[in-house]
Amino acid sequence: MVTRTALLSVYDKTGVVEFGQKLKLLGFNLLASGGTARALKEAGIEVTDVATIVGKPILGHRVVTPVAGNSRSTVVSKQRSR
């Protein structure tokens, strides 16, 4: 069985809980950066904080690249200005 993992890191948390719930229903394990992980955990969604994988912040920012660099595919989305 293939393990599917989604990495979530968003500035605007609007809709992230619903998105995380849908990913879990589809069988994904979730990894998320600090604030995103916190929002998901507060909603009762099982998630692993990426800090447990990449370690302490560098200059106040976590480096997500080592995790994303090992992925088979990456989706990056930016909300369009209204």
N, C-alpha and C positions, 0 to 999 in steps of 0.2 A: 504494500500500500504506500502510495506517495504522500508525503507530508507537505501540505500547502501552507505557507506562511505569508501573511501580509504585513508590511511595514507601514505604519501610519504616523505621520508627523505633520500636523496642521497648525497654522497660526490662529485662524478663525475656527473655533470648535463647533460652529453651527452645523448640525447634521451629522457630526462624527459618531455620535452614539448610535443613531439609526444605521449608519453605514457599517459600523462595527458589528452590530447585531446581525445584519444581513450576511456579512462575511462569515460570522460564526455559524449561522444556519447553513451556509454552503460548505462548512467543514474546515475553514481556515483557522490556523493558530494566529494570534495577533501579537505583533511587536509594536511598540509605540514609544515615541520620545516623551520626556517628562510630563509636560502639561496634558498632552493627548492621552497618555497612559492613565494619568490621574482622573481625567474626565470619564474614561471608559470604566475604570475601577469603581468610581463613585456611582456609576449606573449599573453596577453588578456584572460587568462583562469581564471575563477572564482575559488578562493581557499580561505580557511580559514587558517591563520597562527596558528599553534598549540599553540603558546605563548598566544593566547587569551583564551585558555582553561586551560593550566597548569601554567600560570603566568611567573614570572621573572626567568631568568637563575640562576642555582645554580652553583657557581664556574665557570661561563662562559659557562655552558652547560645546555640546556633545558632537562628536564626529560620527556621523551615521554612515559615511562612505564605506568603512570596512564591512558593514553588514550588507549594504546594498550592492557592493561590488561582487558579492558571492551569489547574487540572485540570477535566475534564468531569464527574468524579465522585470522591467521596472516601468511603472506608470507614474508620470509626474503631471500634475494638473494645476493650473492657476486659474482662479476665478476671474472672469472677464469683468472689466469695469462697466458700470451701468450708465 
